[in-house]
Amino acid sequence: MRKRFEQQLILGQKSISQTPIRMKEKGALTELIAALKAIFANTEYNSQIFNLIENKLSKSSLRSGRKGMDLWMIFVLSQVRLCLGASYETLHNLANNHYTLRFLMGVEREFGYERIEFDYQNIYDNVTLLDDDTVRQLNEVILAFGHDVFKKKEGAALRLKTDSFVVESNVHFPTDYNLLWDCIRKCLDTVMGFLDKYESIEGWRKIANWRQEAKGFMRELGKASSSGGKNKEKRIKNAAIKYLAKTGKLMDKLTEELPSLPMNDISDLSAHCELEHFMKLATKHIDLLHRRVIKGEEISYSEKMFSVFEQYTEMVKKGKLHPNVELGKKLAITTDQFNLIVDYQIMENEQDRDIVIKLADRILSRNKVSSWSFDKGYWNKENKALLQLAVPTVVMPKLGKRNGQETEEEHTPIFKRLKNKHSAIESNINELENRGLDRCPDRGFHHYKNYIGLGICAYNLKKIGKALMDLQRALIKKELMRQAA
């Protein structure tokens, strides 16, 4: 049974509002804890946050079943993981051994009382419960709290900056022959599951040999592709012919044997679906490999896959020297003058210029904006004209040759000043990447979106916590100076 966020003290338990924070300490975790403590102590914002979490976790899960983690614990641990870019193993260690974090979670108890500890699986199952929609709503509450901390006047205009970067997915570098091997090994793994469950299945005595030979031919093709020397194309084609012959025979055998595999329960049905799925993908990559290597065709981008597991993955080329290509999705972020992220968007096979109108609709519907800066990738004549209807100052350098009027505009003092200030967003991106948004370790697009959303929330909380600690240090310094006087 899951409890709500209000702390009900038991013997030996310490109050969350009394969580000790040493002002001399610096670091992301300390700043995050300071922000979370302030939110917990603020009845207006903690009610909004935990109403959102409670609405996500259905009332049935709140009232029935074994005791899970409190809503407050789920929120804290999800933020700690993304603030530090930590693995679940590290998060498990912190949850059981970090004194200040346990104090903040409300589980630290005085000496002599039974110690509360968490299992790894309990942490994993609970931290992954929040979805992308809930996280976006949480970020809105955190932003409002942050603007209160930074003393933003109600109705004051924002000064925005927008840029994009790639959050990589958890994939290896794709080639058609190693993606084909991924499909083959998953097919054989599924068949192996049937063999372990049902001893009566015949015809797969040499399943280990199928795996070994297919992998060997794949490695031989990879070695031929990566090495130099004479007759390279001929060696690649010969290796591909052997690889395709072996995988083609295996696909024929799988197609023949699939109807005879048992289907006695739901797990068998799931295994059948998985096998059919990877057989379909294997057939696709056999065709791609045959066309590219044997026939010499050029495969179009729309036909390519970059992972058979994370199928949302895109190959992004941003024109940089290193890395020249990245595997994942582009993430556009918009920051304000307080370096808080007010909006983020995962881009679906889109260029920067394609998202400007939708981005403006979202932000301008809830905020007043005095200036907005972009880089050249966002430039489009229509984009700039429409933004200028609602935003007094739009800094969007033209991509390409400028006419006289555009040259004059881009040399005005305010344009040059805001264009120079736009580079501050690069440091925000760099911090996000150092906090874990360089590469998402979670699998599946659902978890990919959640990971990014929680990373944005954790970033904003850390910025808020730093501001709170700076204010507190200033008060302490002022008091010491008063006493000394």
URMORA-V805342 format. One record per pair of residues at least 12 apart in sequence whose C-alpha atoms are under 7 Angstrom apart, sorted by sequence separation. I is the first residue (numbers start at 0). J is the second residue. D is the distance in Angstrom with one decimal. If there is no record, write none. Layout:
i = {I,I}
j = {J,J}
d = {D,D}
//
This chain:
i = {223,314,331,332,20,313,314,330,331,312,313,330,331,220,312,313,330,436,312,329,330,328,329,378,52,220,328,378,436,219,220,378,16,370,375,378,394,49,95,369,370,371,372,373,374,375,95,216,368,369,370,371,372,373,374,375,369,370,371,372,375,16,352,394,216,217,351,352,184,216,351,352,356,352,355,431,91,75,213,91,72,213,71,213,180,87,180,177,176,243,4,372,372,77,372,76,73,73,27,236,68,236,1,2,1,0,1,0,0,0,0,1,4,0,1,3,4,0,1,2,3,4,36,1,2,55,19,18,189,51,18,18,189,15,15,186,13,15,48,15,14,186,13,48,185,186,12,13,12,13,182,12,44,182,11,12,11,182,183,182,44,11,179,179,179,175,175,176,175,340,339,178,178,173,173,309,311,309,170,168,167,168,167,168,165,167,166,167,165,166,165,166,165,166,164,165,163,164,163,164,163,162,163,161,162,161,162,161,160,161,159,160,159,160,159,158,159,157,158,157,142,157,158,156,157,158,159,160,161,162,155,156,157,158,159,160,161,156,158,159,160,160,160,169,166,167,168,169,166,167,168,169,166,167,168,166,169,131,135,131,134,138,145,130,134,131,84,83,84,82,81,81,81,82,81,78,82,77,81,82,78,34,34,31,34,31,34,30,33,31,27,30,30,22,22}
j = {235,326,343,344,33,326,327,343,344,326,327,344,345,235,327,328,345,451,328,345,346,345,346,395,70,238,346,396,454,238,239,397,36,390,395,398,414,70,116,390,391,392,393,394,395,396,117,238,390,391,392,393,394,395,396,397,392,393,394,395,398,40,376,418,241,242,376,377,210,242,377,378,382,379,382,458,119,104,242,122,104,245,104,246,214,123,217,217,217,285,49,417,418,126,421,126,125,126,82,292,125,293,60,61,61,61,62,62,63,64,65,66,69,66,67,69,70,67,68,69,70,71,103,69,70,133,99,99,270,133,102,103,274,102,103,274,102,104,137,105,105,277,105,140,277,278,106,107,107,108,277,108,140,278,108,109,109,280,281,281,144,112,281,284,285,284,287,288,288,459,459,306,307,305,306,442,444,443,306,312,325,326,326,327,325,327,327,328,327,328,328,329,329,330,329,330,329,330,330,331,331,331,332,331,332,332,333,333,333,334,333,334,334,335,335,335,336,335,336,336,341,367,368,367,368,369,370,371,372,373,367,368,369,370,371,372,373,369,371,372,373,421,424,438,436,437,438,439,437,438,439,440,438,439,440,439,442,448,452,449,452,456,463,449,453,452,434,434,435,434,434,435,453,454,454,453,457,453,457,458,457,460,461,460,463,461,464,461,464,464,461,464,465,468,472}
d = {5.4,4.8,5.5,6.7,7.0,5.6,6.6,6.9,5.2,6.2,5.2,5.7,6.5,6.1,4.8,5.9,4.6,6.8,6.4,6.0,6.0,6.8,5.4,5.9,6.9,5.0,6.5,6.6,6.8,6.4,6.1,5.8,6.5,6.2,6.4,6.2,6.2,7.0,5.6,5.8,6.2,6.5,6.0,6.1,6.1,5.2,6.5,6.9,6.0,5.7,4.6,5.1,4.4,5.1,6.3,5.9,6.4,5.8,6.1,6.0,5.3,6.1,6.3,6.6,6.8,6.3,5.8,4.1,6.9,5.1,5.1,6.0,6.6,6.5,6.5,6.9,5.8,7.0,6.7,7.0,5.5,6.4,6.9,6.7,6.9,6.9,7.0,6.9,6.5,6.6,6.8,6.9,6.8,5.5,6.3,6.8,6.2,5.6,6.8,6.2,6.9,6.2,7.0,6.7,4.7,5.8,6.5,5.4,5.1,5.1,4.9,5.4,6.2,3.8,5.1,6.1,5.4,5.9,6.2,5.2,5.8,5.1,6.9,5.8,7.0,6.9,6.8,6.7,6.4,6.7,5.7,5.7,6.3,6.1,5.1,5.5,6.9,6.8,6.0,5.4,6.5,6.2,6.5,6.8,6.8,6.8,6.7,6.3,6.1,6.1,5.3,4.5,6.9,6.9,5.0,6.6,4.9,6.5,6.6,5.3,7.0,6.3,5.5,5.5,6.8,6.1,6.9,6.6,5.9,6.6,5.6,6.8,6.7,5.4,6.6,7.0,6.7,6.0,6.6,6.6,6.7,6.4,5.3,4.7,6.9,4.0,5.7,6.5,6.4,5.7,5.5,6.3,4.3,6.6,5.4,5.9,6.4,5.5,5.4,6.6,4.1,5.7,6.1,7.0,5.8,5.7,6.8,4.3,5.5,6.6,6.5,5.3,5.5,6.5,4.5,5.4,6.6,6.0,5.4,6.7,6.9,6.2,6.1,4.7,4.6,5.7,6.1,5.6,6.4,6.5,7.0,4.8,5.9,4.9,4.6,4.8,5.4,5.4,6.0,6.4,6.2,6.1,6.7,6.9,5.9,6.2,5.8,6.0,5.2,4.4,5.2,5.4,5.4,6.1,7.0,6.8,6.9,6.0,6.6,4.9,5.8,5.5,5.6,5.7,6.4,6.3,4.7,5.4,4.0,5.5,6.4,6.3,6.4,6.7,5.0,6.5,5.1,7.0,6.1,6.4,5.1,5.8,6.8,5.8,5.9,4.6,4.2,5.4,5.1,5.5,6.4,4.4,5.2,6.8,6.6}
//
